[in-house]
Amino acid sequence: MAKRTKRKTKRKTKVQGVQIDMISEDFISTMTSMEKINLILEGVKQGNIVILERGLTPEEETKLIEITMTEIAPDDFVGIEIESYPSRQKFSLLGRLLGKKAIETRLTVVGPADQLRTLRRDHDLISALVSVRSQG
């Protein structure tokens, strides 16, 4: 009798989930504000959650929201949900001498408004619910 061998075939399985893009402080620090905003919007429009290790400045967050509002399309792009840890004020020696405070931004999470819901946010915790976008 001939011996039968089983062939393993690779099946493509469709995995449902949410892609999370975690962007390092080193990478984002080389970008201009508009490059950061475009990177975030590009990812979110694809349905990804974007997490920045070093958050956006208050001015960058404002600009991101302004640009997002101009790009909302009911059947295509519903907008963003954005959460950041509260900023910390950092006092440098030069800042103390000049009476200026440096604002140190912290982690920022941005995602599609129809997939990301903030459940709770405080000084050290962002709790969010991420849902899979329904197909159809």
C-alpha positions, 0 to 999 in steps of 0.5 A: 500500500502506498503511504499517504502524506498530508499536505499542509496548506496555508489558509488565509484567515481573515482576522478582525481587529483594530490596528494600533500604531504606537509611535515613539518619541524619537520618531515624532520629535523629528517632525514638524507639527503639520507632519505629526497631524498628517501622520495621525489623520492618515492612520485614523482615516484607515481605522487605526488607533494612534498612540504617541509616546510623547503627546501633542502640544495644546496648539497641535491638538487644537490644529488637529481638531480644526483640520479634522472638522474640515475633513468629516464626511458622514459616509467616509470619515466621522472624526476623531476621539482624542485623549491625552494625559494632562500636561506637566509643567517643567521648570528649567533653570533658565525658565526659572530665571526668565519666569517661564514654565516649559510644558511637557506633553505626555502620551496621546491616544487618537482614534476614529470617533466611531471606534474609540470611546474614552471611559475614564481619564485621570492624571495617570490612566486613560481607560478606553473601549475600542470596537471593531468597525462593522463591515457593510 
